[in-house]
């Protein structure tokens, strides 16, 4: 079997333990406070203080700060990332290439009531690009299926419990998994995160001449420019249990990854786009969002977010531009 096929098979069969949590309003509130100085007034969607008695639906994109595993530091990879999503050596470097989020209109939505919920994570696809032995990239689609927990999943389970732990792990994964990524089953939402892994020799940062991608030809209905700083990046990293050094260690970015500064998180870019878009939806709810990260965005450099209606009612194009006006992120949203 070719090495790439063998690795693909191994990753697709990888069993990642589900993450249980409670739909407390506190993480969502903390995210809102983190963004407050970077978004226009009136974009706040939660009360001015967290509460557990409101049946407030989870705001769009706020699932990003729930169900992130908190791993011991000694189990992280050298760059601070989660080994469960990595193909391993020689692909040492990781970037967030894009994602897709589908909200299920047919089941109970996630509400900030303290309800127990669960996220089961699967490796859906593994794709190799480039020549083997050269600057080959590995694209990994990590599928996260989030649903309210059921009575049979109540209780606290520890790996030391042996058979009991393995049983609940198996039951949760069986209940939420579907052969098709478009079959949401009992899940309130299904998110696909596309991660790209590069070899140490690959150079995607400032050591290569930066290409300026042309922005869309259409006119934006709305635009908003922010300048993310190191504080914003640190706070978002903390909210998501994310120790990835490219967001926290400027020297690491420059000397190891070849970037000129700290990088803006891919999921933070998505959160900002959805937060800025929401007031223009006039009460409609996002059902599908897709996006691709095309070029890096950096701390202390401006980012201009844009949006415009596209085609049928409820469909939007969203994008983000770097300081030179080049296209950095491109996405689409369907709201109903």
FIDREN-532011 format. One record per residue (C-alpha): residue number from 0; residue in three letters; chain; x, y, z. Coordinates in pm, 1 decimal. Each point is the difference from the previous one (the first is absolute). Example, Ala and Ser with C-alpha at 12.3 -4.5 7.8 and 13.67 -1.06 7.14 Angstrom:
<rozas>
{0 "Ala" "A" {1230.0 -450.0 780.0}},
{1 "Ser" "A" {137.0 344.0 -66.0}},
</rozas>
This chain:
<rozas>
{0 "Unk" "A" {0.0 0.0 0.0}},
{1 "Unk" "A" {131.9 348.0 -89.5}},
{2 "Unk" "A" {104.6 206.4 305.1}},
{3 "Unk" "A" {-266.7 262.5 -71.3}},
{4 "Unk" "A" {-274.9 -264.9 -20.7}},
{5 "Unk" "A" {120.0 -163.8 319.4}},
{6 "Unk" "A" {2.0 333.6 184.5}},
{7 "Unk" "A" {-343.3 87.7 -135.2}},
{8 "Unk" "A" {-143.2 -329.9 125.3}},
{9 "Unk" "A" {160.5 46.9 341.9}},
{10 "Unk" "A" {-136.3 352.1 39.0}},
{11 "Unk" "A" {-352.4 -85.1 -116.5}},
{12 "Unk" "A" {-11.4 -278.0 260.6}},
{13 "Unk" "A" {133.7 221.4 277.4}},
{14 "Unk" "A" {-230.7 4.7 303.9}},
{15 "Unk" "A" {-14.0 342.6 163.7}},
{16 "Unk" "A" {-176.8 10.9 339.4}},
{17 "Unk" "A" {-316.1 214.0 3.1}},
{18 "Unk" "A" {1.3 317.3 208.3}},
{19 "Unk" "A" {-289.0 62.3 240.2}},
{20 "Unk" "A" {-87.3 346.3 120.7}},
{21 "Unk" "A" {-279.2 218.3 127.7}},
{22 "Unk" "A" {-169.8 272.7 -202.0}},
{23 "Unk" "A" {78.2 264.4 258.3}},
{24 "Unk" "A" {-27.6 358.1 -126.1}},
{25 "Unk" "A" {339.0 82.7 151.2}},
{26 "Unk" "A" {230.0 -104.6 -291.6}},
{27 "Unk" "A" {-228.6 177.7 -247.6}},
{28 "Unk" "A" {-11.1 310.1 220.3}},
{29 "Unk" "A" {379.6 -4.7 35.4}},
{30 "Unk" "A" {35.5 -18.4 -378.4}},
{31 "Unk" "A" {-232.2 297.2 -36.0}},
{32 "Unk" "A" {209.9 199.4 247.8}},
{33 "Unk" "A" {316.4 -99.1 -186.0}},
{34 "Unk" "A" {-142.2 132.4 -328.4}},
{35 "Unk" "A" {-169.9 308.3 142.5}},
{36 "Unk" "A" {278.2 249.8 -73.1}},
{37 "Unk" "A" {39.6 -130.1 -355.5}},
{38 "Unk" "A" {-357.6 2.0 -133.0}},
{39 "Unk" "A" {-257.6 278.5 -45.4}},
{40 "Unk" "A" {-235.7 88.8 281.4}},
{41 "Unk" "A" {-328.1 -186.0 -21.8}},
{42 "Unk" "A" {153.6 -329.6 -113.0}},
{43 "Unk" "A" {-17.4 -149.9 349.0}},
{44 "Unk" "A" {-249.7 -285.6 7.4}},
{45 "Unk" "A" {2.4 -92.0 370.3}},
{46 "Unk" "A" {-103.2 171.6 325.5}},
{47 "Unk" "A" {254.0 227.9 167.1}},
{48 "Unk" "A" {75.5 -272.3 255.7}},
{49 "Unk" "A" {-11.5 -379.8 -24.6}},
{50 "Unk" "A" {-309.6 -179.6 123.6}},
{51 "Unk" "A" {-113.7 -361.6 7.4}},
{52 "Unk" "A" {-375.4 63.3 -10.2}},
{53 "Unk" "A" {-34.1 136.1 -353.5}},
{54 "Unk" "A" {-91.1 -227.0 -290.8}},
{55 "Unk" "A" {221.7 208.9 -227.0}},
{56 "Unk" "A" {108.2 -198.0 -308.4}},
{57 "Unk" "A" {373.3 -42.1 -39.9}},
{58 "Unk" "A" {107.7 293.1 -224.1}},
{59 "Unk" "A" {138.7 -83.7 -345.7}},
{60 "Unk" "A" {361.1 -121.4 10.1}},
{61 "Unk" "A" {13.7 0.9 382.2}},
{62 "Unk" "A" {24.7 -379.6 -5.1}},
{63 "Unk" "A" {369.6 65.1 -67.5}},
{64 "Unk" "A" {54.8 62.8 372.2}},
{65 "Unk" "A" {-174.7 -319.2 113.6}},
{66 "Unk" "A" {115.9 -364.4 1.3}},
{67 "Unk" "A" {369.6 63.8 -57.1}},
{68 "Unk" "A" {196.9 -275.7 176.8}},
{69 "Unk" "A" {227.3 115.6 280.2}},
{70 "Unk" "A" {304.2 -225.5 -26.3}},
{71 "Unk" "A" {302.2 -28.3 230.9}},
{72 "Unk" "A" {282.6 216.0 -130.8}},
{73 "Unk" "A" {231.6 -298.6 -34.9}},
{74 "Unk" "A" {-241.8 -164.4 -245.5}},
{75 "Unk" "A" {-0.1 293.4 -243.8}},
{76 "Unk" "A" {224.4 11.4 -304.6}},
{77 "Unk" "A" {309.0 227.0 13.2}},
{78 "Unk" "A" {-193.0 284.4 -167.2}},
{79 "Unk" "A" {-277.1 -26.8 260.3}},
{80 "Unk" "A" {-260.3 -173.0 -218.0}},
{81 "Unk" "A" {-221.4 -305.3 53.9}},
{82 "Unk" "A" {165.2 -324.2 -120.4}},
{83 "Unk" "A" {-339.3 -167.2 -63.6}},
{84 "Unk" "A" {-43.1 206.1 -316.6}},
{85 "Unk" "A" {356.6 -27.0 -130.3}},
{86 "Unk" "A" {137.6 -243.7 -260.1}},
{87 "Unk" "A" {331.0 1.7 188.9}},
{88 "Unk" "A" {350.9 41.2 -137.8}},
{89 "Unk" "A" {123.5 133.4 -234.4}},
{90 "Unk" "A" {-299.8 238.8 2.2}},
{91 "Unk" "A" {100.7 223.3 289.7}},
{92 "Unk" "A" {-187.1 317.6 -89.5}},
{93 "Unk" "A" {-373.1 57.1 16.9}},
{94 "Unk" "A" {-225.7 269.2 -145.8}},
{95 "Unk" "A" {-379.2 47.0 0.0}},
{96 "Unk" "A" {-102.6 -23.1 -366.4}},
{97 "Unk" "A" {-375.2 55.1 35.8}},
{98 "Unk" "A" {-321.2 -152.3 117.9}},
{99 "Unk" "A" {-369.0 -72.9 -36.1}},
{100 "Unk" "A" {-276.6 28.4 260.6}},
{101 "Unk" "A" {-351.3 -141.4 -48.4}},
{102 "Unk" "A" {-276.2 77.8 249.6}},
{103 "Unk" "A" {-279.9 -253.0 39.8}},
{104 "Unk" "A" {-345.5 157.1 -13.1}},
{105 "Unk" "A" {-165.2 -331.8 80.6}},
{106 "Unk" "A" {125.2 -55.4 355.2}},
{107 "Unk" "A" {17.3 193.7 323.7}},
{108 "Unk" "A" {252.9 279.8 -35.5}},
{109 "Unk" "A" {273.7 62.2 252.2}},
{110 "Unk" "A" {-120.2 244.1 265.5}},
{111 "Unk" "A" {196.1 165.9 279.1}},
{112 "Unk" "A" {-191.6 -169.6 281.5}},
{113 "Unk" "A" {272.4 -218.6 147.2}},
{114 "Unk" "A" {-123.7 -306.0 -191.6}},
{115 "Unk" "A" {259.6 -277.8 -24.9}},
{116 "Unk" "A" {122.9 -46.7 -355.6}},
{117 "Unk" "A" {267.3 -195.0 -182.1}},
{118 "Unk" "A" {231.1 35.6 -298.1}},
{119 "Unk" "A" {124.5 -307.9 -185.2}},
{120 "Unk" "A" {294.0 56.7 -230.7}},
{121 "Unk" "A" {85.4 -213.0 -303.0}},
{122 "Unk" "A" {258.0 10.0 -279.3}},
{123 "Unk" "A" {-223.3 15.9 -307.9}},
{124 "Unk" "A" {254.0 42.8 -284.1}},
{125 "Unk" "A" {376.8 1.5 -52.0}},
{126 "Unk" "A" {139.0 143.2 -324.9}},
{127 "Unk" "A" {362.4 17.2 -116.7}},
{128 "Unk" "A" {116.1 273.4 -236.2}},
{129 "Unk" "A" {344.0 40.1 -149.3}},
{130 "Unk" "A" {272.7 -251.2 -68.9}},
{131 "Unk" "A" {98.0 -258.3 257.8}},
{132 "Unk" "A" {340.0 75.3 148.2}},
{133 "Unk" "A" {-30.5 366.9 -97.4}},
{134 "Unk" "A" {-221.3 281.7 123.4}},
{135 "Unk" "A" {-297.3 -230.2 43.0}},
{136 "Unk" "A" {-299.0 133.3 192.9}},
{137 "Unk" "A" {-260.7 -200.6 188.6}},
{138 "Unk" "A" {-352.9 139.8 24.8}},
{139 "Unk" "A" {-200.7 -148.1 286.8}},
{140 "Unk" "A" {-376.7 50.9 31.4}},
{141 "Unk" "A" {-88.7 -18.4 368.9}},
{142 "Unk" "A" {-375.7 -43.5 43.4}},
{143 "Unk" "A" {-147.6 113.7 332.5}},
{144 "Unk" "A" {-355.8 -114.5 76.9}},
{145 "Unk" "A" {-163.4 189.5 286.6}},
{146 "Unk" "A" {-325.1 -103.5 167.5}},
{147 "Unk" "A" {-180.4 17.2 330.8}},
{148 "Unk" "A" {94.6 -296.2 218.1}},
{149 "Unk" "A" {-260.1 -268.9 71.0}},
{150 "Unk" "A" {-83.4 -165.2 332.1}},
{151 "Unk" "A" {209.5 -308.3 -72.8}},
{152 "Unk" "A" {305.8 226.6 -25.3}},
{153 "Unk" "A" {-48.7 165.5 338.7}},
{154 "Unk" "A" {265.3 -37.5 263.4}},
{155 "Unk" "A" {374.2 48.9 8.8}},
{156 "Unk" "A" {222.3 -246.9 -179.2}},
{157 "Unk" "A" {373.2 -48.6 39.1}},
{158 "Unk" "A" {242.9 -186.1 -220.7}},
{159 "Unk" "A" {101.2 -197.8 308.8}},
{160 "Unk" "A" {-352.1 -145.5 10.9}},
{161 "Unk" "A" {105.0 -238.7 -274.9}},
{162 "Unk" "A" {-296.0 -170.9 -162.2}},
{163 "Unk" "A" {-251.0 260.2 121.5}},
{164 "Unk" "A" {198.6 280.9 -157.1}},
{165 "Unk" "A" {43.7 -185.8 -328.4}},
{166 "Unk" "A" {-370.7 -81.6 -5.3}},
{167 "Unk" "A" {-115.1 361.5 34.6}},
{168 "Unk" "A" {259.8 112.0 -255.1}},
{169 "Unk" "A" {-130.7 -257.1 -247.3}},
{170 "Unk" "A" {-365.7 85.7 63.1}},
{171 "Unk" "A" {48.9 372.8 -49.1}},
{172 "Unk" "A" {195.2 -47.2 -319.5}},
{173 "Unk" "A" {-257.3 -246.9 -134.3}},
{174 "Unk" "A" {-289.9 232.3 82.3}},
{175 "Unk" "A" {149.0 304.0 -172.2}},
{176 "Unk" "A" {193.7 -150.3 -292.6}},
{177 "Unk" "A" {-156.1 -11.2 -346.6}},
{178 "Unk" "A" {144.9 -139.4 -322.8}},
{179 "Unk" "A" {-78.5 324.4 -181.4}},
{180 "Unk" "A" {125.8 333.4 134.9}},
{181 "Unk" "A" {-328.0 154.7 -117.5}},
{182 "Unk" "A" {-203.6 -229.1 226.9}},
{183 "Unk" "A" {-14.7 195.0 325.6}},
{184 "Unk" "A" {-194.9 -263.2 192.6}},
{185 "Unk" "A" {-66.4 118.1 357.5}},
{186 "Unk" "A" {268.6 269.4 -14.4}},
{187 "Unk" "A" {-81.7 366.9 52.1}},
{188 "Unk" "A" {292.9 85.8 -224.1}},
{189 "Unk" "A" {275.7 -170.8 -192.9}},
{190 "Unk" "A" {326.9 182.6 -55.7}},
{191 "Unk" "A" {276.5 -106.7 -237.0}},
{192 "Unk" "A" {342.2 150.2 64.7}},
{193 "Unk" "A" {246.4 -32.5 -284.9}},
{194 "Unk" "A" {354.8 1.8 132.9}},
{195 "Unk" "A" {308.3 -3.5 -219.9}},
{196 "Unk" "A" {323.6 -154.1 121.9}},
{197 "Unk" "A" {333.5 89.3 -157.8}},
{198 "Unk" "A" {350.8 -135.7 22.1}},
{199 "Unk" "A" {270.8 197.5 175.3}},
{200 "Unk" "A" {153.5 84.5 -336.7}},
{201 "Unk" "A" {-320.7 161.1 -129.9}},
{202 "Unk" "A" {11.8 377.3 7.7}},
{203 "Unk" "A" {-331.8 180.0 15.7}},
{204 "Unk" "A" {101.2 302.5 200.1}},
{205 "Unk" "A" {199.8 314.3 -60.6}},
{206 "Unk" "A" {296.1 -190.1 -146.9}},
{207 "Unk" "A" {-199.3 -16.3 -322.4}},
{208 "Unk" "A" {-127.8 298.2 -193.7}},
{209 "Unk" "A" {-357.4 60.1 108.6}},
{210 "Unk" "A" {-253.8 -41.4 -277.6}},
{211 "Unk" "A" {-283.6 251.3 -13.3}},
{212 "Unk" "A" {-326.5 -173.4 -88.7}},
{213 "Unk" "A" {-260.5 208.6 -177.1}},
{214 "Unk" "A" {-313.2 76.7 202.9}},
{215 "Unk" "A" {-349.6 -79.4 -134.9}},
{216 "Unk" "A" {-128.1 230.5 -272.2}},
{217 "Unk" "A" {-333.3 55.8 171.7}},
{218 "Unk" "A" {-63.0 305.0 216.3}},
{219 "Unk" "A" {-28.6 -59.6 372.3}},
{220 "Unk" "A" {-323.1 95.7 177.9}},
{221 "Unk" "A" {195.0 37.7 322.2}},
{222 "Unk" "A" {364.1 21.2 101.0}},
{223 "Unk" "A" {170.9 27.9 334.1}},
{224 "Unk" "A" {371.5 25.7 74.7}},
{225 "Unk" "A" {170.3 -117.8 316.5}},
{226 "Unk" "A" {361.7 -25.7 107.6}},
{227 "Unk" "A" {41.3 -314.2 210.9}},
{228 "Unk" "A" {264.7 21.9 268.4}},
{229 "Unk" "A" {192.6 -250.6 209.2}},
{230 "Unk" "A" {-248.8 39.2 286.4}},
{231 "Unk" "A" {-292.7 -106.1 -218.3}},
{232 "Unk" "A" {195.2 -300.5 -127.6}},
{233 "Unk" "A" {102.2 -104.8 351.1}},
{234 "Unk" "A" {-353.9 28.8 137.6}},
{235 "Unk" "A" {-148.9 -202.5 -286.0}},
{236 "Unk" "A" {271.6 -263.1 44.3}},
{237 "Unk" "A" {-90.7 -22.6 368.4}},
{238 "Unk" "A" {-372.5 -34.5 -74.2}},
{239 "Unk" "A" {67.6 -288.5 -239.4}},
{240 "Unk" "A" {273.4 -184.2 196.6}},
{241 "Unk" "A" {226.1 74.9 -295.3}},
{242 "Unk" "A" {373.4 -1.4 73.6}},
{243 "Unk" "A" {108.9 19.8 -365.8}},
{244 "Unk" "A" {318.9 207.1 5.3}},
{245 "Unk" "A" {-77.4 185.8 -325.5}},
{246 "Unk" "A" {-259.6 204.1 193.3}},
{247 "Unk" "A" {202.3 55.2 317.3}},
{248 "Unk" "A" {375.1 6.1 -63.8}},
{249 "Unk" "A" {123.9 268.4 -239.2}},
{250 "Unk" "A" {357.0 -130.2 -1.3}},
{251 "Unk" "A" {-122.3 -350.4 -85.5}},
{252 "Unk" "A" {-202.3 140.9 -289.2}},
{253 "Unk" "A" {303.6 172.8 -145.1}},
{254 "Unk" "A" {276.9 -250.6 59.2}},
{255 "Unk" "A" {-184.6 -332.3 -34.4}},
{256 "Unk" "A" {-305.6 58.8 -219.2}},
{257 "Unk" "A" {137.4 283.8 -213.8}},
{258 "Unk" "A" {-281.4 246.2 74.6}},
{259 "Unk" "A" {58.6 366.3 78.2}},
{260 "Unk" "A" {-233.2 13.2 300.6}},
{261 "Unk" "A" {-265.8 -185.4 197.9}},
{262 "Unk" "A" {-271.1 -149.1 -219.7}},
{263 "Unk" "A" {-370.2 68.3 38.9}},
{264 "Unk" "A" {-185.8 -323.9 78.2}},
{265 "Unk" "A" {-204.0 -153.0 -281.5}},
{266 "Unk" "A" {-297.0 -60.7 234.1}},
{267 "Unk" "A" {23.8 353.7 141.2}},
{268 "Unk" "A" {-23.6 137.5 -353.6}},
{269 "Unk" "A" {-312.9 -210.7 -48.4}},
{270 "Unk" "A" {-151.0 121.5 328.8}},
{271 "Unk" "A" {61.2 362.1 -98.3}},
{272 "Unk" "A" {-154.8 -47.3 -346.3}},
{273 "Unk" "A" {-314.9 -160.8 139.7}},
{274 "Unk" "A" {-31.0 256.5 280.5}},
{275 "Unk" "A" {28.0 291.5 -243.0}},
{276 "Unk" "A" {-243.8 -160.2 -245.9}},
{277 "Unk" "A" {-275.8 -84.6 249.3}},
{278 "Unk" "A" {-167.6 346.4 25.0}},
{279 "Unk" "A" {-56.8 -4.2 -377.2}},
{280 "Unk" "A" {-193.5 -328.1 18.0}},
{281 "Unk" "A" {-299.5 175.1 162.6}},
{282 "Unk" "A" {-92.7 -287.9 225.8}},
{283 "Unk" "A" {76.0 -282.0 -241.6}},
{284 "Unk" "A" {215.8 -278.9 136.3}},
{285 "Unk" "A" {315.1 -130.6 -161.8}},
{286 "Unk" "A" {-52.4 -352.6 -135.7}},
{287 "Unk" "A" {324.0 -51.0 -192.3}},
{288 "Unk" "A" {333.5 179.4 0.6}},
{289 "Unk" "A" {310.0 -91.0 -200.2}},
{290 "Unk" "A" {333.6 179.3 -17.5}},
{291 "Unk" "A" {357.8 -35.7 -121.9}},
{292 "Unk" "A" {308.1 165.9 143.1}},
{293 "Unk" "A" {206.1 99.6 -302.5}},
{294 "Unk" "A" {278.3 212.7 149.6}},
{295 "Unk" "A" {130.2 66.4 351.7}},
{296 "Unk" "A" {-124.4 293.0 208.7}},
{297 "Unk" "A" {226.0 149.6 265.3}},
{298 "Unk" "A" {-19.3 173.4 335.9}},
{299 "Unk" "A" {33.7 380.1 -12.0}},
{300 "Unk" "A" {-103.2 7.9 -366.9}},
{301 "Unk" "A" {-343.5 110.7 -116.9}},
{302 "Unk" "A" {-260.6 -249.5 -118.4}},
{303 "Unk" "A" {-304.7 119.7 -193.8}},
{304 "Unk" "A" {-305.2 -223.8 18.2}},
{305 "Unk" "A" {-259.5 30.3 -276.4}},
{306 "Unk" "A" {-338.3 -144.8 -88.3}},
{307 "Unk" "A" {-250.4 16.4 -285.3}},
{308 "Unk" "A" {-324.0 -179.8 -95.1}},
{309 "Unk" "A" {53.3 -266.4 -263.7}},
{310 "Unk" "A" {-262.7 -155.6 -225.1}},
{311 "Unk" "A" {-310.7 -123.0 175.4}},
{312 "Unk" "A" {-141.4 157.5 312.2}},
{313 "Unk" "A" {187.5 -94.4 313.3}},
{314 "Unk" "A" {329.2 -77.7 -171.1}},
{315 "Unk" "A" {304.7 213.0 74.7}},
{316 "Unk" "A" {359.0 20.5 -111.1}},
{317 "Unk" "A" {246.2 100.2 270.5}},
{318 "Unk" "A" {370.1 68.0 -28.2}},
{319 "Unk" "A" {297.0 158.7 176.5}},
{320 "Unk" "A" {276.6 215.2 -146.4}},
{321 "Unk" "A" {353.9 53.3 123.3}},
{322 "Unk" "A" {156.2 350.9 30.4}},
{323 "Unk" "A" {102.4 -6.7 -367.5}},
{324 "Unk" "A" {-355.7 -74.2 -112.0}},
{325 "Unk" "A" {79.2 -361.4 -82.4}},
{326 "Unk" "A" {-255.2 -274.1 59.6}},
{327 "Unk" "A" {83.4 -195.9 316.3}},
{328 "Unk" "A" {-327.8 -177.9 82.6}},
{329 "Unk" "A" {-293.9 -88.6 -223.1}},
{330 "Unk" "A" {-329.8 -148.0 114.1}},
{331 "Unk" "A" {-372.0 -39.7 -57.4}},
{332 "Unk" "A" {-299.7 -14.1 232.8}},
{333 "Unk" "A" {-360.0 -116.6 -36.9}},
{334 "Unk" "A" {-251.7 138.9 250.3}},
{335 "Unk" "A" {-370.2 -81.7 31.3}},
</rozas>
